[in-house]
Amino acid sequence: MLETVELRKVFKGKTVVDDVSLFLDRGESVGLLGPNGAGKSTTISMIASLLRPTEGDVRLNGRSVLKHPQELRKVLGVVPQEIALYEELSAYENLKFFGLIYKLKGPALDSKIQETLELVGLRERQKELIKSYSGGMKRRINIAAALLHEPQIVIMDEPTVGIDPQSRNHILDMVRLLNREKGTTVLYTSHYMEEVEQLCNRMYIMDNGRIIASGTRKELQGILSGEDTLLVQLNAPSPELVRELQALESVRQVEETESGLKLIVSKQRSVLSAVVQAAERLQVQIVNIHIQTPSLEDVFLHLTGRTLRD
């Protein structure tokens, strides 16, 4: 339905998006993951025809969006990372303004405003000024503005960043409803791995402007099929132990956690004894060791060297 073909964007001599090709089938929910600075927002801006690529193309049903942007704009809703609302207007007035831009009017416009307000759970607060809303409520109206014209495709760029748990849960439930019950195609970016795992059929992992992996959750976890994750709980932090474990051939990755260390290790070799011996030499007390199958977060760390929130 919607695809990018070798998208590239150069700003002031620096390549920020490099050879990005991805696709969304009709009715899919697809995640785009990457740490800060990975190029996600720039990619989204090019997909939405808001930013022209240096090279490459975006295609809707096989037709170039660069040549025919209005065809995409009619069926696309974009929820930007930043709040794009007028603080001195009420929620209703904001939605009426955006509805008029979509060429809705009269009873049809008012009906869509009420429908979207109901969807985001703020119909009873529609007459209040946006400046009186909490951050989570503003984000919900931000989403409502993108849904007024019943888009076939919705792009959501970090829609839950910095909001309260109630609004976050409401937004996640709403995305599920749009995708699973209404058949809306969704491209979703987030700093929260659990959100993408809950909402998305497939995922793309992006770093340094490039797509470095893609697939379903199971396919991505298969990247570390030959590894295990060791959760090592310590009585106190030990930078010396971290350095010693990083030097072990069978240890792929070491990450410091609140309670100790997370290690990605080869399944083919027994590293438990090496971990214990290193701790004993350095007189570091191990409280507990737990072995688990690598998570999607572990895959992300393995591929990028950073956690998703870095």
C-alpha positions, 0 to 999 in steps of 0.5 A: 500500500505504502512504501519507501524506495531507497530514501536518502536525506542530506542536511548541510553535507550530513546524511541523516537518512541513508537508503531507507526502504520499508513498506506498509501493507493495508491494515498493518500496524508497523513499528519504527524503532530507533534511539534519538538521532536515528533518523525516524522523524526525518523519515516520517516527514519524507513519507508524509510528503512534508520533506522532499528526499535528496534521493529515493521515492515514496509510493502509494499503491505504486504511484510516486508520492513526490509526483502526486502528493495530494493522493497521499494527503487525502488518505493520511493522518499524521500525529507529530511528536510535538503538540500542534494545537492552538493553546488559546482555543478550546478543543472543539475550536481546534478540531473545527479549524483542522476539520475545515482544512480537511474541507469538512463543513456543516453537520458533517464536520460537527459529527466528526468532531463529536465522534473523534472527541468520544474516541479520545475520551474528551467529549465532556471537556471539549469547551475548555481551552487547550492551555488548561489541559494536561500534557496527556489530554493535549496529546489525545486532542493532537491525535483527534485532529489527525483522525477527523477525515477518517484517514486510511493510514495514520503515522504516529511519531512518539504519541505517548512521550511524557504523559500520564499513565491514564492517557498513555493507556487510552492512546494504546487502546485507541491505536488497537481499535483503529488498527484491529476494528477499523482496519486503519494502517498504522506506522508507529514510532516509540521509545517504549519497546513494550508499546511496539510489542503490543501494537505492531505486527512487524517492526523496523529497527533504525540506527544512524539513518539506516534500517539495520533489521526488520521483521516480526517480533519472533523473527527479530528475536531469532537474531539472538537465537544462539544467545541467552540473557544472564541477569546478574544481581550484585550487592554493589556496582562494580566497574571492574567486574564489567570490564572483566566480563566484557573481555570474555570471548563468550560474552556478547554484551554487558549492560549495567542495570539498577540491580546489577548486570545484564549479559548477552552470552553464547548458548554454546559455552558455559559462562556461569563459572567464568562470571562467578570466578571473576566476581570472586576474584574481585570480591563482588558478591553475586546475590542471584543469577537468572537465565532467560531468552533474549527479549526484543530490547536485548536484540535492539541493544545488540544491534545498536549498542544502545537501549531504545531510550538512549 
